Amino acid sequence: MTADTYEVLQSLFSADTISLQEQFVVLYLNRANRVIGSYQLSKGGITGTIADVRLILSVALKTLATGLILAHNHPSGSLKPSEADKQITNKIRQAAKLLDIELIDHIIMRSEGYYSFAD
């Protein structure tokens, strides 16, 4: 599923800015793990962006999503998750679980590849 997800996400990240500006995108899925929508959560600077848990979950509730895939890029080109990446992933996973929404994956993007927390 991750290679298919990467293809979907590539269309949501601009090739012109993926190496310049950090962005955070969320895919919302139904029970069959089909994408029912996406949300461009935030655009930041060179070294960071905001991932607001309340916004992520409010959109999930409005779309009746049962699954989430988080994605953001590292303009540095590194695919290694930072400590902040790990912390926000766990925070969103725990919050989503309270609403019976599954965090399926968190993917770090770059134009030539990806890192999957689920792998």
C-alpha positions as CSV (number, residue, x, y, z in Angstrom):
1,M,0.0,0.0,0.0
2,T,2.9,2.4,0.7
3,A,4.0,2.6,-2.9
4,D,0.5,3.4,-4.0
5,T,0.2,6.0,-1.3
6,Y,3.4,7.6,-2.3
7,E,2.1,8.0,-5.9
8,V,-1.1,9.7,-4.5
9,L,0.9,12.0,-2.3
10,Q,3.3,13.0,-5.0
11,S,0.4,14.7,-6.8
12,L,-0.2,16.8,-3.6
13,F,3.3,18.0,-3.1
14,S,4.6,20.6,-5.6
15,A,7.8,19.5,-7.3
16,D,8.8,23.1,-7.3
17,T,8.7,23.5,-3.5
18,I,9.2,20.0,-2.1
19,S,13.0,20.7,-1.6
20,L,12.3,24.3,-0.4
21,Q,9.4,24.5,2.0
22,E,8.1,22.0,4.5
23,Q,4.4,21.0,4.1
24,F,2.0,18.7,6.0
25,V,-0.7,16.8,4.2
26,V,-3.3,14.4,5.5
27,L,-5.1,11.7,3.5
28,Y,-8.5,10.6,4.8
29,L,-9.6,7.0,4.2
30,N,-12.8,5.0,4.4
31,R,-13.2,1.6,6.0
32,A,-11.9,-0.1,2.7
33,N,-8.8,2.1,3.0
34,R,-9.7,4.1,-0.1
35,V,-8.9,7.8,-0.1
36,I,-12.0,9.9,0.4
37,G,-10.2,13.2,0.6
38,S,-7.0,15.1,1.3
39,Y,-6.2,18.2,3.3
40,Q,-3.3,20.5,2.9
41,L,-2.9,21.1,6.6
42,S,0.1,23.5,6.7
43,K,3.0,25.0,4.9
44,G,6.0,26.2,6.9
45,G,9.5,27.2,6.4
46,I,12.7,25.4,5.6
47,T,12.9,23.5,8.9
48,G,9.4,23.0,10.1
49,T,5.6,23.3,9.9
50,I,2.6,23.0,12.2
51,A,0.6,19.8,12.6
52,D,-2.5,20.8,14.6
53,V,-4.1,17.6,16.0
54,R,-7.5,19.3,16.4
55,L,-7.6,20.4,12.7
56,I,-6.6,16.9,11.5
57,L,-9.3,15.2,13.6
58,S,-12.0,17.8,12.9
59,V,-11.7,17.1,9.2
60,A,-11.6,13.4,9.8
61,L,-15.0,13.7,11.7
62,K,-16.5,15.8,9.0
63,T,-15.5,13.4,6.2
64,L,-16.5,10.3,8.3
65,A,-13.0,9.0,7.8
66,T,-12.0,5.8,9.6
67,G,-8.3,6.0,8.7
68,L,-5.6,8.6,8.3
69,I,-2.3,8.8,6.5
70,L,-0.1,11.7,7.5
71,A,2.6,13.0,5.2
72,H,5.2,15.8,5.3
73,N,8.4,16.5,3.5
74,H,11.9,17.3,4.7
75,P,13.4,20.1,2.5
76,S,16.8,19.0,3.6
77,G,16.3,15.7,1.6
78,S,16.8,13.6,4.7
79,L,14.3,10.8,5.2
80,K,15.2,10.2,8.8
81,P,12.4,11.1,11.2
82,S,13.2,13.7,13.8
83,E,12.3,13.3,17.4
84,A,9.5,15.9,16.8
85,D,8.2,13.7,14.0
86,K,8.0,10.7,16.3
87,Q,6.3,12.7,19.0
88,I,3.6,14.2,16.8
89,T,2.9,10.8,15.2
90,N,2.3,9.3,18.6
91,K,0.2,12.2,19.8
92,I,-2.0,12.0,16.7
93,R,-2.2,8.2,16.9
94,Q,-3.4,8.4,20.5
95,A,-5.9,11.2,19.9
96,A,-7.4,9.4,16.8
97,K,-7.7,6.2,18.7
98,L,-10.1,7.8,21.1
99,L,-12.4,8.5,18.2
100,D,-12.0,5.0,16.6
101,I,-9.9,6.4,13.8
102,E,-6.8,4.5,12.8
103,L,-3.5,6.2,12.0
104,I,-2.4,3.9,9.2
105,D,0.9,5.6,8.4
106,H,3.0,8.7,8.5
107,I,5.2,9.2,5.4
108,I,8.1,11.5,5.0
109,M,8.3,12.6,1.4
110,R,11.0,13.8,-1.0
111,S,11.0,13.8,-4.7
112,E,13.1,10.7,-5.0
113,G,11.6,8.5,-2.3
114,Y,9.9,8.2,1.1
115,Y,10.2,6.9,4.6
116,S,7.2,5.1,6.1
117,F,6.6,4.9,9.8
118,A,4.5,1.8,9.2
119,D,7.3,-0.1,7.5
